[in-house]
Amino acid sequence: MPVVVLGVTGCIGAYKACEVLRELQKQGVDVHVVMTAAATRFVSPMTFEALSRHPVFHDQFSLGENGEIRHISLADDAELLLVAPATANSLGKFAHGIADDALSTLYLATRAPVLVAPAMNVNMFDHPAVQQNLETLRARGVGVVEPGDGYLACGWLGKGRLAEVDQIVKAALARLAGRRDLERETVLVTAGPLWDQITEFVQSLPAYWDELTQQDWFQSFIQTGNADDKIRDAENSMTVDGQPIARRRLNPRQSRDAPCASVNEPALAASIRDLRPRAT
């Protein structure tokens, strides 16, 4: 189960973070919440604790249940840090490396991808300082869910309202998917193909296999992992005592200088197929 740390900052859009949390849970995500002091004035930590079933981290000096430093342990567990809503104040701290509360210290400590969803007044969002901070964060690889246009809590119209819940969740899941591209895949690790056995087999073949240029055949066999075509070539083009090889009998372990016996063609083909390098 992927772990997302949801950062909530002091904004009227903080109530939407509850919906973001629930929608992520529906997608099988384990959500832990970090709040700034200002965020607790809009939504209580108890609300997020009840929804997430985890203690909310809002006091940077409080230790975890086992005495761990929480802004380090949570930062290490996170597969994504999602900050929604992200105020101008929090964006400025992230951009300039200021670590003076639970969320900003965790931001500096995590190596997980970071996604922010800004929310603020339109004039604040358009301010050059805020735009420069966003550009700085983008240049560092931080994803930004652009705010929407519309009626703002302050009574203004313009860009600055928190993006819709489904947009935030979709962006978060896309970031998680980029880190979990091998999920549901089965990986088989082996010690490699049986090179020694294949080499021993080919070297034990009688001298008349030189007519097929044994070395070229073996290299092609190794590269393609498919002996079928080469076996057919051998059956169609090689002769022993004037007869096609498919009509002769051969003991594959026979000495190269020993007289030829008649070939059991299906058995020879099966032997080579059994030694075919397997895809890993």
Secondary structure by P-SEA (a helix, b strand, c coil): cbbbbbbbcccccccaaaaaaaaaaaaccbbbbbbcaaaaacccaaaaaaaaccccccccccccccccaaaaaaaaaccbbbbccccaaaaaaaaacccccaaaaaaaacccbbbbbbbccccccccaaaaaaaaaaaaaccccccccccccccccccccccccaaaaaaaaaaaaaaacccccbbbbbccccaaaaaaaaaaaccccccccaaaaaaaaaaaaccaaaaaaaaaccccccccccccccccccccccccccccaaaaaaaaaaaaccccc
